[in-house]
Amino acid sequence: MTIASHVQELRRKHEHLSTIVEKEQRKPATDHLILADLKKQKLRLKEEISRLSQA
């Protein structure tokens, strides 16, 4: 797997997590622990994408 394809896959995962976060935030009884975990996962992906894009 090339770096470019890996970055593309990470971006796809990040976008998927964004969709899940949006859905969770719309729920009347949002589980804030789950939401926080999802946001942490998104941040880790974003940092990894940034790191790989600079290489």
N, C-alpha and C positions, 0 to 999 in steps of 0.2 A: 504494500500500500504506500503510495507516495504521500508526501506531506500535504500536498494540495487536496488530495482525496480525503485524507484524514481530517483536515480542517473543514472540508465540505460536510463530512459526516457529523462533526462536532456542531457545526452550525445548524444542521437539521435537527439534532437532538435538542439544542438550545431553543429552537423555534417550537418544537413539540412541548417542551417544558413551559414555555411562555403561554401556550394555549391552555395547558392544564392549570397553570396559576390563575389565568383569567377566569376559567370555569370555577375554580375553588373560591375565588373572591366574590363571585356572583351568588354563591350559595347562601341561604339565610343563616345557616348554622355552620359557618366556616370553622374548620379545625385549624387553629392558629399554629399548632406545632407542625402539622403536615405542610402548611403554607410556608412556614419558615424553612423547613427542610428543602422544599422544592426551590425556594429562592436561593438557598445556599448551593444547591446543585447547579442552578443556572449560572451563578457567579463563578463557580469552579470551571464550568465549561467556557465561559467568557474569558477568564484568565488564561486558560489553556489555548484557546483560539488566538488570543493576543500574543502569547508567547511564541506559538508556532508561526504566526504570520510575520513576526519580526526576524525569524531565523533565516 
